[in-house]
Amino acid sequence: MAAYAWPSCPACTEQGDPAAFGPVGTVWSGTVVRIPVPGRTPPFVLAYVDLDDGPRILAHVPGAQAAPTAGSRARLVAPTDSDDLAVELLARVAS
């Protein structure tokens, strides 16, 4: 799954190499956004997910009503209609 392709490293300005990560990871943190944000209709759910073989990503959790619990498992799915990264919850950890 591809995220935004940076044209170069912001620190050293060298060209980066494309990489693919995922698709499964562990939720690090999640929240329900209830305030208006340009281009988004509240409420919507976001989660930081540590991909098993890659970076931590911020992704939408389409269809979720509550924030995912840290430690829950998640999988990258097709981007949202707004082209945002999205995940589905595979297994929710009890809070």
PASEBA-1860 file (N, C-alpha, C; in nm, 3 decimals):
! residues 95
1> MAAYAWPS> 0.086/-0.116/0.000/0.000/0.000/0.000/0.091/0.122/0.000 ~ 0.062/0.217/-0.083/0.147/0.335/-0.094/0.086/0.453/-0.020 ~ 0.169/0.526/0.047/0.128/0.652/0.109/0.184/0.763/0.022 ~ 0.184/0.882/0.072/0.237/0.995/-0.004/0.382/0.971/-0.041 ~ 0.416/0.991/-0.167/0.554/0.972/-0.213/0.629/1.105/-0.198 ~ 0.718/1.112/-0.100/0.797/1.232/-0.079/0.894/1.248/-0.196 ~ 0.907/1.369/-0.251/1.000/1.388/-0.363/1.145/1.376/-0.320 ~ 1.177/1.410/-0.193/1.313/1.396/-0.142/1.309/1.401/0.010
9> CPACTEQG> 1.419/1.362/0.071/1.430/1.364/0.216/1.428/1.509/0.265 ~ 1.340/1.541/0.361/1.336/1.679/0.410/1.462/1.719/0.486 ~ 1.539/1.623/0.537/1.659/1.655/0.613/1.782/1.673/0.524 ~ 1.806/1.577/0.434/1.929/1.582/0.354/1.905/1.615/0.207 ~ 1.780/1.619/0.165/1.734/1.650/0.028/1.769/1.543/-0.075 ~ 1.821/1.426/-0.031/1.847/1.315/-0.124/1.716/1.253/-0.169 ~ 1.717/1.199/-0.291/1.600/1.130/-0.344/1.577/1.001/-0.266 ~ 1.452/0.975/-0.229/1.419/0.852/-0.157/1.386/0.737/-0.250
17> DPAAFGPV> 1.396/0.616/-0.198/1.358/0.498/-0.274/1.217/0.457/-0.233 ~ 1.132/0.422/-0.329/0.997/0.378/-0.293/1.003/0.249/-0.210 ~ 0.908/0.235/-0.120/0.901/0.116/-0.037/0.755/0.081/-0.012 ~ 0.726/-0.046/0.003/0.591/-0.093/0.033/0.590/-0.150/0.174 ~ 0.485/-0.120/0.251/0.473/-0.168/0.388/0.335/-0.226/0.409 ~ 0.326/-0.305/0.517/0.195/-0.356/0.554/0.174/-0.495/0.500 ~ 0.054/-0.538/0.505/-0.067/-0.463/0.531/-0.118/-0.470/0.674 ~ -0.050/-0.544/0.766/-0.107/-0.564/0.899/-0.020/-0.495/1.003
25> GTVWSGTV> -0.086/-0.447/1.110/-0.013/-0.383/1.217/-0.093/-0.380/1.346 ~ -0.038/-0.310/1.444/-0.097/-0.299/1.577/-0.132/-0.154/1.606 ~ -0.253/-0.131/1.655/-0.296/0.005/1.689/-0.212/0.056/1.806 ~ -0.153/0.172/1.789/-0.075/0.237/1.894/-0.166/0.329/1.974 ~ -0.258/0.399/1.903/-0.352/0.490/1.967/-0.465/0.520/1.869 ~ -0.580/0.559/1.922/-0.693/0.594/1.836/-0.780/0.700/1.901 ~ -0.859/0.770/1.818/-0.946/0.874/1.869/-1.066/0.893/1.778 ~ -1.170/0.953/1.833/-1.285/0.995/1.754/-1.277/1.146/1.743
33> VRIPVPGR> -1.271/1.198/1.621/-1.264/1.342/1.598/-1.407/1.393/1.587 ~ -1.444/1.484/1.676/-1.581/1.535/1.680/-1.591/1.682/1.641 ~ -1.480/1.744/1.606/-1.480/1.885/1.568/-1.475/1.895/1.415 ~ -1.530/2.004/1.359/-1.523/2.020/1.213/-1.378/2.041/1.166 ~ -1.343/1.970/1.062/-1.213/1.982/0.997/-1.242/2.003/0.849 ~ -1.177/2.101/0.784/-1.205/2.124/0.643/-1.196/1.996/0.560 ~ -1.300/1.967/0.484/-1.303/1.851/0.397/-1.346/1.722/0.465 ~ -1.377/1.725/0.594/-1.417/1.605/0.667/-1.545/1.634/0.745
41> TPPFVLAY> -1.631/1.536/0.757/-1.756/1.549/0.832/-1.743/1.471/0.962 ~ -1.750/1.541/1.076/-1.740/1.469/1.203/-1.869/1.396/1.235 ~ -1.866/1.296/1.321/-1.744/1.240/1.379/-1.680/1.139/1.285 ~ -1.548/1.124/1.298/-1.476/1.020/1.226/-1.366/0.967/1.315 ~ -1.323/0.844/1.287/-1.228/0.774/1.373/-1.092/0.768/1.304 ~ -0.988/0.799/1.382/-0.849/0.789/1.334/-0.771/0.696/1.425 ~ -0.670/0.632/1.369/-0.583/0.545/1.448/-0.439/0.558/1.400 ~ -0.347/0.560/1.496/-0.207/0.541/1.464/-0.184/0.391/1.469
49> VDLDDGPR> -0.124/0.337/1.362/-0.101/0.193/1.352/0.047/0.170/1.323 ~ 0.111/0.087/1.407/0.249/0.045/1.384/0.245/-0.076/1.292 ~ 0.282/-0.057/1.165/0.283/-0.167/1.071/0.390/-0.268/1.111 ~ 0.360/-0.396/1.097/0.451/-0.502/1.140/0.589/-0.491/1.077 ~ 0.596/-0.450/0.954/0.725/-0.444/0.885/0.757/-0.304/0.836 ~ 0.708/-0.202/0.907/0.732/-0.068/0.859/0.706/0.040/0.961 ~ 0.665/0.157/0.913/0.650/0.274/0.998/0.516/0.277/1.073 ~ 0.503/0.377/1.157/0.374/0.409/1.220/0.299/0.502/1.124
57> ILAHVPGA> 0.172/0.470/1.099/0.092/0.551/1.007/-0.030/0.606/1.081 ~ -0.083/0.716/1.031/-0.211/0.770/1.078/-0.313/0.737/0.971 ~ -0.422/0.669/1.009/-0.520/0.624/0.910/-0.661/0.640/0.963 ~ -0.754/0.656/0.871/-0.897/0.656/0.903/-0.942/0.513/0.930 ~ -1.045/0.500/1.014/-1.106/0.369/1.042/-1.251/0.379/0.996 ~ -1.277/0.361/0.865/-1.413/0.378/0.812/-1.513/0.286/0.881 ~ -1.630/0.341/0.912/-1.738/0.263/0.971/-1.728/0.244/1.121 ~ -1.616/0.282/1.181/-1.601/0.266/1.326/-1.681/0.373/1.398
65> QAAPTAGS> -1.737/0.337/1.513/-1.812/0.430/1.595/-1.734/0.474/1.719 ~ -1.635/0.393/1.757/-1.556/0.420/1.876/-1.407/0.411/1.841 ~ -1.326/0.476/1.922/-1.182/0.472/1.900/-1.129/0.331/1.923 ~ -1.041/0.282/1.838/-0.983/0.149/1.861/-0.892/0.151/1.983 ~ -0.886/0.040/2.051/-0.803/0.026/2.170/-0.659/-0.006/2.130 ~ -0.565/0.056/2.201/-0.424/0.024/2.177/-0.403/-0.126/2.191 ~ -0.326/-0.182/2.099/-0.299/-0.326/2.099/-0.388/-0.403/2.004 ~ -0.497/-0.341/1.957/-0.584/-0.407/1.859/-0.508/-0.427/1.729
73> RARLVAPT> -0.545/-0.529/1.654/-0.482/-0.555/1.525/-0.563/-0.488/1.415 ~ -0.493/-0.440/1.312/-0.559/-0.369/1.202/-0.489/-0.403/1.071 ~ -0.562/-0.385/0.961/-0.508/-0.414/0.828/-0.538/-0.296/0.736 ~ -0.439/-0.257/0.656/-0.461/-0.154/0.555/-0.565/-0.202/0.455 ~ -0.654/-0.111/0.416/-0.755/-0.138/0.314/-0.747/-0.029/0.209 ~ -0.835/-0.032/0.113/-0.835/0.069/0.007/-0.848/0.209/0.067 ~ -0.781/0.308/0.009/-0.792/0.445/0.060/-0.937/0.494/0.059 ~ -0.964/0.595/0.140/-1.097/0.655/0.146/-1.126/0.731/0.017
81> DSDDLAVE> -1.249/0.778/0.002/-1.286/0.858/-0.116/-1.201/0.984/-0.126 ~ -1.149/1.031/-0.013/-1.062/1.149/-0.010/-0.915/1.112/-0.027 ~ -0.888/0.985/-0.059/-0.754/0.932/-0.082/-0.668/0.928/0.045 ~ -0.734/0.914/0.162/-0.663/0.900/0.288/-0.636/0.753/0.315 ~ -0.526/0.724/0.386/-0.500/0.587/0.428/-0.615/0.540/0.516 ~ -0.648/0.411/0.507/-0.757/0.355/0.587/-0.719/0.216/0.634 ~ -0.772/0.180/0.752/-0.751/0.047/0.808/-0.884/-0.010/0.854 ~ -0.889/-0.143/0.860/-1.001/-0.211/0.923/-0.947/-0.282/1.045
89> LLARVAS> -1.029/-0.289/1.149/-0.988/-0.359/1.271/-1.009/-0.508/1.252 ~ -0.908/-0.587/1.289/-0.915/-0.732/1.278/-0.954/-0.795/1.411 ~ -0.893/-0.747/1.517/-0.919/-0.799/1.650/-0.906/-0.684/1.749 ~ -1.012/-0.658/1.823/-1.012/-0.549/1.919/-0.970/-0.602/2.055 ~ -0.878/-0.530/2.119/-0.834/-0.565/2.253/-0.930/-0.499/2.351 ~ -0.971/-0.571/2.453/-1.060/-0.515/2.555/-0.989/-0.403/2.629 ~ -1.064/-0.296/2.657/-1.002/-0.182/2.727/-1.008/-0.200/2.877
END
